Amino acid sequence: MPFWQLTLPASADNSDALTNFLWELGALGVVEEEIPGVPPRLRAFFAESMSSTRLLAAVRDYQASLRSLGFAVESHATDITPLLDEAWASAWQQSFPAREVGRRLLVLPPWIEPPSGSDRSTVIIEPGRAFGTGHHGTTEGCLVLLEEALAATPNASTLDIGTGTGILAVAALKLGAPTVLAIDVDPDAVSATQVNAGRNGCAGLTVRLAEPQEVAGRFPLVLANLLTHTHLALASQYARLVAPGGSLVLGGMLQDEGGRVSLALAAAGFTTRSRLALEGWASLRLEAARA
């Protein structure tokens, strides 16, 4: 089975952020290399089923986001190449154990059987197909605040923007949302979400290839696990899409970026109700102004 090997330069001040981002993209493994006479770098390995073009574009966009925050980030040596290494075929699954999230969820890959007698709702997600595995700060923070939002507003119809693997959409249905509309601009993500929706028996999930600007109507709950600059660009769309008094759950921000997003959303009529920092990543639960 072939794999993709993504190589990119790193430094002491950006290595953690880049590593976390690579894991959330669905990396099967990430290796830090420091060789005398050679600039430090990261090597990340991805399943062959993923789009190499979209992986490279996502990493370069994230590098640009870090540069905009003042980090010294080089991108000229970032590259992706095919790799054939049979050892990965059996080893990469060890990176995705079952994971308890919040009070009610259990996230696990399809090769692990759900434990008998568990009172948690299982969310079965196949890693390696798109963004979002639930195994570190960005997605876990969103899942925790999603649970909190649905406890405050039960039976809230939900919009998931940039659904990736569909993990937030599936979790919303498992936690009581009657229907979820999941959108993404990446056909691979739409395909992955459809597969994961079927695997989880999610009849209430609709998946569309679309941007937020193309969605009509308002939703009591909107989810978006995206990068900071995208949240800032979508502030007016969030205000249009979240119903009065509804909840907005955001993830994908570095920990020190959460305040900046809160301020931008306050100007759009939102009040921050919860902040959560996990592994250097920030997640927010906000409430739209009532009519």
HELIX and SHEET records of a PDB file:
HELIX    1   1 SER A   15  GLU A   24  1                                  10    
HELIX    2   2 SER A   52  SER A   68  1                                  17    
HELIX    3   3 GLU A   86  ALA A   91  1                                   6    
HELIX    4   4 TRP A   92  SER A   95  5                                   4    
HELIX    5   5 GLY A  137  ALA A  152  1                                  16    
HELIX    6   6 ILE A  167  LYS A  174  1                                   8    
HELIX    7   7 PRO A  187  ARG A  199  1                                  13    
HELIX    8   8 PRO A  212  GLU A  214  5                                   3    
HELIX    9   9 THR A  228  ALA A  233  1                                   6    
HELIX   10  10 ALA A  235  LEU A  241  1                                   7    
HELIX   11  11 GLN A  255  GLU A  257  5                                   3    
HELIX   12  12 GLY A  258  ALA A  267  1                                  10    
SHEET    1   A 4 GLY A  29  GLU A  33  0                                        
SHEET    2   A 4 ARG A  41  ALA A  47 -1                                        
SHEET    3   A 4 PRO A   2  PRO A   9 -1                                        
SHEET    4   A 4 ASP A  79  LEU A  84 -1                                        
SHEET    1   B 3 ARG A  99  VAL A 101  0                                        
SHEET    2   B 3 LEU A 105  LEU A 108 -1                                        
SHEET    3   B 3 SER A 121  ILE A 124  1                                        
SHEET    1   C 7 LEU A 205  LEU A 209  0                                        
SHEET    2   C 7 VAL A 180  ASP A 184  1                                        
SHEET    3   C 7 THR A 158  ILE A 161  1                                        
SHEET    4   C 7 PHE A 219  ASN A 225  1                                        
SHEET    5   C 7 VAL A 242  LEU A 254  1                                        
SHEET    6   C 7 TRP A 281  ALA A 288 -1                                        
SHEET    7   C 7 PHE A 270  LEU A 278 -1                                        
END                                                                             
